Amino acid sequence: MKKVITYGTFDLIHHGHINILKRAKEYGDYLIVGLSSDEFNAIKGKAAYHSYEERKLILEAIKYVDEVIPEHNWGQKVDDIQKNNVDLFVMGSDWEGKFDELMDYCEVLYLPRTEGISTTKIKTDLYNKQ
């Protein structure tokens, strides 16, 4: 069985999120999503609308996702890869080159982002409508 892992906050789920999850799953048999905890988002300076538990519930309902694990810090990826016997690490192309050191542990693939959509864009569009 080929295992794939990806990471993110996955707040305000949109078709770009679905696209990357679907494409990541196409590269393997089992997709693990490392979901940023509320505490980790605070460290990163990100504000999520939904709590970790709410975001986890939403992700678990998506047919491409097999398992959701918490992401507590930047450095845990190697441990997650090893502990879960991951074969492929996938991230969006906006992260190109930032996780190349993980190639010592598994294959690394950066997938193109869906054009014209992001959580930041949604928040900006909503704010500008007011």
C-alpha positions, 0 to 999 in steps of 0.5 A: 500500500502506498501512503501519501501525506500532506499538511495544511490548515484547511480552514474555509474548505474550497474547491482548491482544497478538494483539488489538492486532496483529490490529486494527492490521493491519486498518487497513492492508496491511503491519504494522511492529512496533517492538520495544523492545530489551533496552537500551531496556527497561532505560532504561524500567525494564522487565524482560522475561523473553524477550530481544529476539531471542526476542521478535522470533522470536515476533512474526515468527511471528504472521500479522498482523506483516509486519516487526519493527524494533528500538526503541532510544529514545523519539525514533526514531519520527519517523525510523521513520515517514519511513524506512518511509513509514508511513501510520498509527501505532497504540498502545493507548488507555493511551497516548492523547494521548502520541504526538499530535505524530506527526500531523505525519507520519502518522495516529495511532490509539489502539485500546482495550486488551483488558479484563482482560489485561496482562503485568503482570497475568500476572506478578502472578497468577503471583507470587500463586499461589506 
